[in-house]
Amino acid sequence: MRVFVASVGLTKIGDHWNKSLVDLAVEAGRKALSSKIEPDYLIIGNMFSSLAASQEHLGALVADSLGLKGKPAFKVEAACASGATAFHTAYNLVKSGASESVLVIGVEKMRDLEPEYVSQALAMAESAEYTQFVGASFAALNGLLARLYMHETGTTRDELSSIPVIDHKNAVSAWHAQFRKEITPEVVSRSSIVADPLRLFDCAPVGDGAAAALVVSERLVSEASKFVEVLSSSVCTNNFSIYERDDMLSFSSTREAFEKAISTASVPKGKISFAEIHDAFSVTGAISLEAMGFSKKGFACKDAAEGKYSLNGELPINTFGGLKARGHPVGATGIYQIAEAYLQLTEQAGENQVKGARYGVTQNMGGIDTTTVVHVLGSAE
Ligand code: COA
């Protein structure tokens, strides 16, 4: 069975003090239901609603609020890859013929938590017994990774800034982005230190947001709406903690998920029009590009600085600002990436449009490449 996205819905990412987790999920879900196709399943991607909103059981809760009472509904969790893993579940339900249409909503409310609790919540993606126990935050682990990456590859501080610079430029014309301001490498390298050598502008922000996508079978494709085909969906896992791996700079989970995804989709790497990558920190964006083979090892930041990954470059990345500037409401991010790929492939990306976009890749990670989900989407023929 061929699988398509029929419609998507987004909320702006940022501080939503006057909206609850459910309000955000419903807002995005309603927008995605505008295609008038009735879903027969609801799947929610979310990482830490129990901590941020004292709320679990999100499937039934959001289903009731969306008028979908009676439908099967449940939550999928895989840390920051919760959104894409929820989408993977929807894809497989439709692909197998078990469902005709699944509404997937990624939602996260992070700003209601005090900063130290956000840090604690994010650290739950790492081992409680070993990594959390010694007090290592996610930013701290990525700081160590960035130090190693710079040492091993000779990447300079200014070169590391090149991916955040692209993200911020693309986000200027993205209405849903958290930070819509262009920056220079100097802004990154002079911003305050978060975890040496990572600075404020190397890091994805903390924000609230929800994104939704309606996944349908080929039987529901019609002229009445714009459809995008999901050509493949691949999930891989790695050694749980980064320090357990033979090569911390190789991101084997991203590499394997990507290779499997493009081979299943039968799309040669050279034909990919754009990639939405998981740049939670500038260093994770760089290593991801190298793991997928778009840049040689150690050259991702140099390639970015030379324009390869800009909106008008050879392979545009993060076309609406990526995690760094569009924002990273963790459990929702994977669905934001899918929604952005949908906008590109249906030529609804406005000023952010990649000309002639035919195939798009999305890469969403939980932990530091611990769970990685890669999707390949194509414009419907
Ligand atoms: N990039 C740029 N500016 C940022 C920013 C970011 N990532 N995060 C916050 N800011 C800005 C705010 O807008 C605010 O600006 P203002 O003073 O002009 O209003 C200022 O910096 C302070 O904001 P605040 O919310 O107090 O920041 P913070 O110091 O509490 O948090 C980080 C900054 C980087 C520590 C936080 O965003 C963070 O932890 N990011 C990583 C999240 C993460 O690990 N995600 C999961 C990865 S898989």
Residues whose N, C-alpha, C, O or C-beta is under 5 A from the ligand:
A	BS01	COA	C80 P115 L122 F138 A139 V194 L200 F201 C203 A204 P205 V206 A280
